[in-house]
Amino acid sequence: MNQRELFLRHVGQTSPAPLALEIVKAEGSVLWDAAGKSYIDLIGGISVASTGHRHPKVLRAIREQLDAYLHIMVYGEFVETPQVQYASLLASHLPPALNSVFFTNSGAEAVEGAMKLAKRSTFRSKIIACENSYHGSTQGALSIIGSEYWRNAYRPLLPGILHLPYNSQQLIDAIDETTACVMLETVQAEAGIIAPEKRWLEAVRKKCTDTGTLLILDEIQTGFGRTGRLWGFEHFNIVPDILLLGKALGGGMPLGAFVADQKLMLNLADNPVLGHISTFGGHPVCCAAGAAAFKVLLEDELYKAVPEKEQLFLSRLKHPAIRAVRSFGLLIAVAFNSFETNKKIIDRVIEKGALTDWFLFESNCLRICPPLTISESEIEAACSIILDAASF
């Protein structure tokens, strides 16, 4: 029985038709399968590999931490140097009010922790989220996902959640003194790259402040330079009360976090004590890897090259089959007339040597969110593959 057959038989499946590519090596922006075929990686593990696959400095940090210790105690009990150093590094590159980092295993767990923190801090239960939003698949995160298709099979879900249109006055009007938090993606990713109107986001921030509501921004996909700035919210002249991080946070290792002011975060530490806790959250190897990747991002200023690379994609992605291209930095959606057309093109793109997929809430769009280290020649080659695949 080959590896693909074993994968289908023994690994829990997420769809009836997984890609089932057997990747044996990854380096920079390139993947190789078991037959030796290479693929330009246009999705970077869904915004995870921002500094490229297997960056030498990330590998070095992992090896050094392996020689020190792995898991030693549940998160928050011991002073573990990788956690302390990474939290301090993150705080030094965030606004002063975002100074306390609670590490989790994943972005979805960061969402869960932030929802608890909002309820505990405000003594309210109403949560406002957006239609076509994506925040994870755990039960609480699923409750705020903005699509009934994905929620319906798992009801009953959390009560007291309103799903309202992104960029709408209706959402602003719904914020009141009974609202615990407003949960927003800084840029809606799975909706096919929908950016907020600056004045709208500023108005949401003001209404939250006026009503004592916490504003939570989900930067699990948009953080770490992907938008052309270190944090997506920097484009909009606001600061959230709670920031959600994941994906690129771990440098290729599993890691998530929610970040807030220490005075706010301390609400989880008392009454009840251990109000939020994790066995493996902030695993020392993951924190060491993530800190190394973040330093690479800062030292090499990878985010500064994002606008130029974005424009290169946009200048090349012109074809009669392409209905629209929406982008925000190196988050790009290429729209075709239907999911069926998009899926045929995606399959052809993969066959021709580039890896891409589609968006959950905009399945007619092809996804591009490569490592920030992708070269101009790789962008040119990838665009040629997409255009060739669209010509059928």
N, C-alpha and C positions, 0 to 999 in steps of 0.2 A: 504493500500500500504506500503510495507516494505522499509527500508532505501536503499536497492540496487535498487529497482524500482524507487524511488525518485531520486537517484543519476543519473540513466540513463536518466530520463525524464527531470530533471531540471538543472543539472550541465553540462556546456559545455564540450563536449567530445574531446579527443585528438586522439582516434583511434576507429575503429569499435569493438574492443574486449579488453576493459580495464580489468585489473586483478580484479577490483571491490571487493577487500578484505575490510571488514569493521573492521578496527583496532580501538580498544577502549582503549588500554593502551600500553605504551612503557616505558621501563626502561633499562638502560645500553645497552646491545646488543640484547635485546629480545622484541618482539612485541606480543600482544595478540589480537585475534579477538573477535567478539561478542559472539561466542560460547565457549569462554574460551580456544581455542587452541593457543599454543605458537609457535613462529617462531624465529629461530636465524636470526638476521638481517645481511645479507651479503652485503647489499648495502648502509646502513646508510643514506637513503634519497638521494642517489647519492652523496656520499662524504660530506654530510652536518654534520652528527652527529659524528664528530671526537672524541669528548670527551664523547660519549655515549648519549643516550636519557635521558633527564631530570636530568642532573647532579645537585646534591644538591646546589652547589655553583652558578650555572647558575640560578636556580630557586630563590635562595635568592636574587641575583642581580636584577632579574626581579621584585620581590615583592617590594624591596626597591625603585626602580625607579617608580613603580606604585603609591607609596605613595607620590612621589614628583610631577611629571607632566608627561603627555603624549605629544601629539603634541602641540606646541605653535606657531611655525612660520616656514615659508619655510626654507629649508636648506641654511645655510651660512649667515643668517642675525643676529641671536642671538648667544651669547656665551652659548652653552648648554654643561654642564659639561660632560655627558657621551660621546659626540662626541670628545671633547677636550682630555679627558683622554685616550680614545681608540686610537685616532690618534697619540698621543704622545707615547703611549705604542708600537704601531706598528712601528713607526719611530725609536724607540730605539733598535729595533731588526731587522732593515734593514740596508743596506749600506748607508753611508752618503748622496749619491745622490738621495735616495728615502726617502724624508723627508716631503712631503706634500701629505695628503690623502684627496681625494674627495669621500665622501660617496654617494652611490646610493642605489636603492631599490633591485637590483639584479645584477648578473654577466653580463647578457646581456646589462643592462644599463651602466655598467662599460665599456664594449666594445664600446658602442656608444660614451661615453664621451671621451674615449681614441682616437678614430678615429677623433673626432672633434679637440681634443688638438693637434694631429699630423698635421692635415691640417692647423690649425690656427698658429702653431709655425713655420712650414717650408714654408708656402705659396705654397705648392705643393699638388697634388691631387692623384697621383698614389699610390696604396696600393698593397703590395705583401702578399699573404696568401698561405696556403698550401692545396694541395689535401687531402681529408679525414680529414680536420680539422673541429672542432665544436666550435662555439663561441656564440651561442644563436639564438633565433628565431625572434627577432625584425628585421625590414626591413634592417637596416644597417648591423647588425650582420649576417643576412641571406645572404647578398651580399658577405660576405667573407667566408661563410661555403664552405667547399671543396667537395661538392657533388651536381651534377646537378639534381639528383633525388629530393633533398629537395628544390632546388632553383627554378626549372623550372616553377612551378605553380604560382609563384608570380612575374614574370617579368612584366615590366622592373625594374631592380634593380640598385644599384649605379654603375656608369661607372668607368672605370679606375682601375679595380681590376684584378690582375693576380693571377691565381691559379697554383702553380708549385709544383713539388714533394718534399716532406720532405726529408732531407738528400741528396739533389741533388746539383751538381755544377751549374745546370741550374738556380736555385734560386739565388745563389750568383752572377752569371753573370748578372742577371736581375736588380740588385740593382744599381741605378745610381743617378745622381744629380737631377732627376725629381721625385724620390721616396719620398713620405711623410713618410711612415713607412713600416716596415715588421712586420706582426702579426703572431706569432708562439705560439702553445702550447708547454710548456717546455717539456712535454711528451704527445704525441698524445693519448688521452684516448679513444674517440669513434671509433678510427681506430683499436682498439683492443690492446692497450698498445704498442706503438712504441716509443722507446727512440731515441733521436738524437745522432749522433756520436759526441764525444766531440770536435774533430778537426773541424768538420763541423760547429758546433755552434759557436766556437771561430772565424772561418772565416766569418760567417755571422755578428758577432759583429764587427769585424774589418772593413768589407766592409761598414757597416752602419756608423761607425765613420768616415771613409774616405770620404764618400759622403754626410755627414750631414743628413743622414736618421735616423729616430728614430726606435729603436728596442723595440717592445712591446711584452712582454711575458705574456701569458695567464696562470696563476696559479690558476684558479678558482677551478680546481679539484686537482692539485698537491701541493697546498700550505698547510700550517698548519700541517707539519710533515708527510704527507701521504707517501712521498718518503723515509723517514728515516732521512731526515734533515728538518729543519724548513721550508726552501723554496727549491723548486726543482732546481732552477738555481745554488744553492750552489754546486751541483755535477759537474758543468761544467766550473767553473772558469771565469764566466762572470757576468755582472750586466746589466739589461735592462735599457732603458731610461724611460719606463713606465711599471708598473707592474699591472696586473689585478687580483683582489681578489673577491671571492664570496663563495658560498657553506658553508664551515665551518666557514667563517668570522663572522657569526651572532650567533654561538652557538646553532643553531636550529631555530633562528628567521631570517626573510628575510633581507638580507643586502649584498651589493656589494661595491666595491671601485676600483678606479684607483689611482695609487700612482706614483708620479714623483718628480723631484726637484722643489722647490718653484718658482724659476725663470721661469721655464717652465710652471708651473700651473697658474701663474699669467696672462698668455696670454688669459685665459678664462674670466678674470675679467674686461677686458677693450677693447673697440673698436671691438665689441660692449660690453657695460656693460651687466652683466648677460648673458655672452656667453654660459654658461651651468648652468642649475638650476633645482631643484627638490623640490617638495612639501614635500614628505615623506622620501627622501634620508637621511640616518643617523638618523632614528627615535631613540629617546632617549632610549626607551626600548630595541630596537635591539642592539644598541651600548653597553648598560649596559650588556646585555646577552653575546654579542660577546667578550667584554673585560674580563668578568668572565671566559668564556671558554678558551680564550687565556692564561690567567694566570694559569688555570689548566694544560694546555698543557705544559707550561713552568716549572711550579713548580714540576709537576709529571714526567717531561721529557718523555712524552709518545712516542715521535718520536724515542727515543733511543731503544725502544723495537721493533720497526717496522721491522728491518732486521731479527731478530730471529723469529718473527711471520710469516713473508714472507717465510722464509725457512721451517717452519713447514707446511704451506700450500703446498709448492712445494714438500716436501718429501712425503706427503700423497696423492697428486693428481696424482696417477699413475693408469692407466686403459687402456685396449686395445682400448676402444672407444675414448680416449683422444688423439687427433692428436698432440697437442702442448700446452704448458703453458707458457705464456709470463707475466712477472711481472716487476714492478718497485716499490719497497716497497709494501704497501698494496693497490696497483692498480694491479689487476690480471685478465688476460683473459684466460679462459680455452676453447680451440678450439676443436670442433667436425667436422664431415665431411660435415655438411650442416645445414642450419637454421632449417629445419624440424626436424632433430635429436636433435639439441640444444633445440628447443621449447618443444619437448616431455620430455626431461630431466628436463628442467626448471619447467614444470608443475608438474612433479613427485617430484622434490625437494621441491616445495611449499607444495604439499600434505603431504610430509613426515616431514615438520616442519622447513624449512629454506627458507628465502626469497632471491631471486636473479632475474636477468633479463638478457637481451642481449645488445650488443653494436650497435649503430645506423649504423656505417659503416662496421661492421664486425659481421653480425648477426648470424654467426655460432659459436660465442664465448659467453660463459657464464661469467657474470660479478661478480667479487668479490672486493668490496671496503668497508669493514665493519668499524664500529667504531674502532678507534685505541685502545680502552680499551677492545676489545674482548679478552677473556681469552683463555689459551691454551686448556682447556677442551671444550670450545665452538668451537674452531677451529677443534679439533679432531672430535667432534660430527657433525659439518657441513660437513667436508670432508667425513665422513662415509655416510652421507645422499646423497651427490653428487655421490659417487662411487656406492651406492646401486641403485640410480636412473638411472645411466648409464648402469646398468646390466639388460637389457630387451630384 
